[in-house]
Amino acid sequence: MTPRPEVRGATIVGTGMYVPERVLTNRDFEAMVDTSDEWILERTGIRERHIAAPDQASSDLALIASRRALAMAGLGPGDIDHIILATTTPDRILPSCACTLQHKLGASGAVAYDMVAACTGFIFGLGLGRSLVGSRTADTVLVVGVETLSRIVDYADRNTCVLFGDGAGAAVLRPCEPGLGILATRMHSDGELGDVLVVPAGGSARPASEQTVRAREHYIRMQGKKLFPFAVRSMEDSLRESLSEAGLTPADLDLMIPHQANMRIIDAVRDRLGVSRDRILVNIERYGNTSSASIPILLDEAVRAGRLKPGDVVGFSAFGGGVTWGSSVARWTSARVAPATSETSLGAAGAEAGVRRTA
Ligand SMILES: CC(C)(COP(=O)(O)OP(=O)(O)OC[C@H]1O[C@@H](n2cnc3c(N)ncnc32)[C@H](O)[C@@H]1OP(=O)(O)O)[C@@H](O)C(=O)NCCC(=O)NCCS
């Protein structure tokens, strides 16, 4: 009998992020809908968010984040075996955003496909990427979370428009010794709750028509109040599951990187897990909710700010439309922070501005 090849570990060897230059502040919204800076800040923790330029599509944001992640990893586009691109806002329905990114990157040897799991997409991508590396199906996996949510946000709806922003984050996975890198990943879905966060038209169920455009059915509709308790419960439960699978507890977490949907959700999850404020990272005030990009953006900021040391235990947790939720726990190895070149420099977006602790 042929011996079964040993399962390998998978670890993050490079990260990158990009947010567009244009900033929309809470004050800007006061002129657009019936809201106030105070309400938005108090109820969500958001001060500003970044908005893509008219000529920027999701693949353009993803391209910059991916190049930065590859530069940190010391790898080139030709090294990538799989591109898993998590997004709810692809450039077009066909071809996939991942294939467009593959072309722009020049990663001609890669298999590229989209992961549609809303805000949990990056976690699902990490889980799949880990399996691909672990099973020796791939040696190098590029996992990207990218959104241009400003293209599907209704700027006449105060319930949703203040929450979302645009951005991209990327991570490169490579093999490592078992027991290091990604130790556990949990992925969940429940389609029964699909109605809580939905873009009603533009798909096969309700194709685009004059009527759907007039009824504003191509924009996000959200039942925020219903989502809130689900978000808190699912992020907590899932992270506990991943920790337990890795033989760890919340007390072992050196750093927690939660999805950035609402500061009050993050605080509630932190309280329930008993994680101290200095061990949880937050940047929601600068970017709002960037859906599948929020965790890789925060991770890249943490890495470049020197917040992760080899051996540290880091936990990721997210929830999103679908509904979907999931988590991952990793024992950090090392990611080489390469000097910026003109192609990878961070620009005005201020990615190196540092990561604010919640304290
Ligand atoms: C959306 C959310 C911020 C609303 O906060 P909330 O404290 O639950 O607020 P409520 O829904 O109770 O609304 C309270 C009031 O504020 C109003 N309101 C909503 N958005 C507002 C805004 N931008 N400015 C001012 N008032 C607003 C509501 O209309 C409501 O008014 P009413 O009582 O007259 O109907 C919050 O529910 C939330 O974050 N939910 C999770 C959503 C989420 O994470 N979505 C992304 C999934 S990845």
The ligand as a Gaussian input file, in Angstrom:
#p B3LYP/6-31G(d) Opt

LIG

0 1
 C      -26.930000      49.045000      11.783000
 C      -26.656000      49.352000      13.237000
 C      -25.417000      50.208000      13.354000
 C      -27.838000      50.148000      13.795000
 O      -27.591000      50.415000      15.159000
 P      -28.756000      50.161000      16.227000
 O      -28.270000      50.629000      17.529000
 O      -29.140000      48.719000      16.106000
 O      -29.838000      51.116000      15.705000
 P      -31.377000      50.757000      15.465000
 O      -31.494000      49.793000      14.329000
 O      -31.952000      50.401000      16.793000
 O      -31.899000      52.128000      14.981000
 C      -32.142000      53.142000      15.919000
 C      -32.652000      54.342000      15.173000
 O      -31.562000      54.954000      14.519000
 C      -31.916000      55.207000      13.179000
 N      -30.746000      55.186000      12.334000
 C      -30.258000      54.177000      11.581000
 N      -29.170000      54.588000      10.921000
 C      -28.961000      55.865000      11.278000
 C      -28.002000      56.835000      10.931000
 N      -27.006000      56.571000      10.060000
 N      -28.075000      58.061000      11.498000
 C      -29.042000      58.358000      12.370000
 N      -29.999000      57.483000      12.723000
 C      -29.957000      56.251000      12.177000
 C      -32.897000      54.111000      12.827000
 O      -33.685000      54.529000      11.732000
 C      -33.687000      54.015000      14.105000
 O      -34.645000      55.045000      14.116000
 P      -36.161000      54.741000      14.568000
 O      -36.022000      54.266000      15.991000
 O      -36.806000      56.056000      14.410000
 O      -36.629000      53.688000      13.628000
 C      -26.475000      48.050000      14.049000
 O      -27.729000      47.396000      14.173000
 C      -25.494000      47.108000      13.446000
 O      -24.319000      47.387000      13.353000
 N      -25.957000      45.880000      13.086000
 C      -25.079000      44.901000      12.468000
 C      -24.964000      45.255000      11.028000
 C      -23.760000      44.682000      10.374000
 O      -22.775000      44.423000      10.995000
 N      -23.845000      44.518000       9.064000
 C      -22.765000      44.049000       8.275000
 C      -22.695000      42.574000       8.286000
 S      -21.081000      42.025000       7.920000

